[in-house]
């Protein structure tokens, strides 16, 4: 079973791919789409948890979703 992996937006505006409780990102990419693709590569094809970066009718910011 693959471990969890997260895609989160950084203050710089790019996206970090990281494992839980890690101090450093596994990778940093300019777009959310690229970060999701990289997270899938690192996690054996399993979808990452992606930080919601805006408010929508389905949820608020800073909540996690599957792409």
N, C-alpha and C positions, 0 to 999 in steps of 0.2 A: 504494500500500500504506500503510495507516495506521501511525502511529508507536505505540510501546508507551506504555501509560498504566497507572498503578498505583493501587490503592485500599489504603490502609494505616490502621490504627487509631492514633490519637494518644493520648498520656498522659492527655489530658483526657476520653477516652472517646468522642469523636466520630471521624469518618472523613475523611481527606484524600484528594483526587484529585490526583495529580501525575505529571508526566513524569519520565523518568530524568534525573538530574543537575540537577534544578531546585532552586532555593533556597527557593521559595515554592510552596504548593499552588495548583492551579488553582481549587479549590473545597473547602470544608469543610462536611460535612453531618452531621446528628445520628445517622443510621442507616447501616448498611452497605448496605442495599438501595437507599436514596436515592443513596448515593455510587456504587454500581455503575451505576445508571440514568444519572446525570450523566456518568460516565466514558464510557459508550456514546455519549451525545449528543456529547461532545467528540471522540470518536474515530471518528465516522462510522458508528456501529452495531456496530463490532467490540468483542468482549469485552475487558475489562481483565484484568490480573493482580491477584488479590485476595490480600492477606496472610491466612494462616490464623491465627485468633485463639485457637484452642483445640486441644488434642490430641484426635485421633480415631483410629479404627482404620486410616484411610487415610493419615494423616500427622501430623506434629508442628507445633507453633507455629512462627511465623516462616518458613514455607515459602510459596511462591506457588502459587496454583491459578487455574484459569479457572472462572468461575461457571457 
